[in-house]
Each structure stands twice: as C-alpha cells, then as structure tokens.
Amino acid sequence: MSNTYSQIYIQVIFAVKGRKNLIPKEHRIELQKFITGIVNRRDQKLIAIYAMPDHVHLLIGLKPNVAISDIVRDVKAGSSKFISDNNWVYGKFNWQSGYGAFSYSRNQLDRVCEYIANQEHHHKTKTFKEEYLEFLEKFEVEFDSKYLFEWIE
C-alpha cells in the first residue's frame, strides 16, 4: 500500500484450551521461533514473545494490510498443528477460542517488551486469570465473564 503510513503495536494474549500447562518449558524457545516465523511470513513484525506453559504473549508491529484476527488465527492454527505434529502432548493440541488484543504507543514498547520477557517472574505472584483481568480493567474493555477463558482454579 503505497502512501500508507502507520504505527500500530498490539499485544496479543491467548491461552491453552482447558488452561492446562501443555507447553513444555524445554520446547518454549522452539515454539516461539515457530510463531515468529508465522508472523514474519505474514509480513508483520514480531517485537516480543513469551510462551508460558498455559498461555502466550505476543507484541506485534502490525501493518494495516492485515487484520488482527487474521494474524491470530494463523498463529493459533499453525502453532497448534506444530505442537500436535511434534507430539508434545497426548492427542491433539488446541488453543482456547478467543484472545485479548491491547494497543500501545511507540514510547511504551520498552516497558511492554520487558513485561513480556519477565512472564515467569510475574506469574510467581499472580495467576494468569488475575493478569488477564487486570489487562481488561486497565484498558477499560467491557466483558462478560461467562465468555472469558476457561479457568482452572
């Protein structure tokens, strides 16, 4: 798209179906590289990524030629197949339906990257549910709790 200029930064968060800890720590880097490849092939820029055992955070520099829902669909479908094909779990791996998408300005990127990189540290004191609800409240996203991720209490 000539003469189109943008600066769109989106943090995407999605969870493993059933909120189970199915992403093995020893495969985290491999999964992150695979997801990075998906984003790059869509001609988007992956700025930060961290795959926890039960959820993933991505920070994407998004060009206006692709919808957020399309990139998330491709990432979730491709990575589900990758995990299943590599037999990291018994049976077929799936992500939960839905995701969170939160926008940032350029001057917030360092802080967001640091937050994503420190996921293990954050989750020593905060559950994923607490983290996700904080995002929804911070960004003033209206939601119905019956449509949120399945939570394991």
ChimeraX attribute file (.defattr): number of C-alpha atoms within 10 A of each C-alpha:
attribute: neighborCount
match mode: 1-to-1
recipient: residues
	/A:1	7
	/A:2	4
	/A:3	5
	/A:4	8
	/A:5	9
	/A:6	10
	/A:7	11
	/A:8	14
	/A:9	22
	/A:10	20
	/A:11	21
	/A:12	18
	/A:13	21
	/A:14	22
	/A:15	27
	/A:16	23
	/A:17	18
	/A:18	15
	/A:19	19
	/A:20	14
	/A:21	14
	/A:22	19
	/A:23	20
	/A:24	15
	/A:25	13
	/A:26	8
	/A:27	13
	/A:28	15
	/A:29	14
	/A:30	12
	/A:31	21
	/A:32	18
	/A:33	12
	/A:34	17
	/A:35	22
	/A:36	20
	/A:37	16
	/A:38	20
	/A:39	21
	/A:40	12
	/A:41	10
	/A:42	16
	/A:43	14
	/A:44	19
	/A:45	17
	/A:46	19
	/A:47	16
	/A:48	21
	/A:49	24
	/A:50	22
	/A:51	26
	/A:52	20
	/A:53	18
	/A:54	18
	/A:55	20
	/A:56	20
	/A:57	22
	/A:58	25
	/A:59	24
	/A:60	22
	/A:61	21
	/A:62	21
	/A:63	19
	/A:64	14
	/A:65	11
	/A:66	12
	/A:67	11
	/A:68	15
	/A:69	12
	/A:70	11
	/A:71	17
	/A:72	20
	/A:73	15
	/A:74	15
	/A:75	18
	/A:76	21
	/A:77	13
	/A:78	14
	/A:79	20
	/A:80	18
	/A:81	14
	/A:82	16
	/A:83	19
	/A:84	15
	/A:85	13
	/A:86	9
	/A:87	12
	/A:88	15
	/A:89	13
	/A:90	8
	/A:91	9
	/A:92	12
	/A:93	19
	/A:94	18
	/A:95	19
	/A:96	16
	/A:97	15
	/A:98	15
	/A:99	16
	/A:100	16
	/A:101	20
	/A:102	15
	/A:103	14
	/A:104	15
	/A:105	10
	/A:106	11
	/A:107	8
	/A:108	11
	/A:109	17
	/A:110	11
	/A:111	10
	/A:112	17
	/A:113	18
	/A:114	11
	/A:115	16
	/A:116	20
	/A:117	16
	/A:118	12
	/A:119	17
	/A:120	15
	/A:121	10
	/A:122	14
	/A:123	13
	/A:124	8
	/A:125	8
	/A:126	11
	/A:127	11
	/A:128	18
	/A:129	16
	/A:130	11
	/A:131	12
	/A:132	16
	/A:133	15
	/A:134	12
	/A:135	16
	/A:136	15
	/A:137	11
	/A:138	10
	/A:139	12
	/A:140	9
	/A:141	12
	/A:142	8
	/A:143	11
	/A:144	7
	/A:145	9
	/A:146	7
	/A:147	9
	/A:148	16
	/A:149	19
	/A:150	17
	/A:151	12
	/A:152	9
	/A:153	6
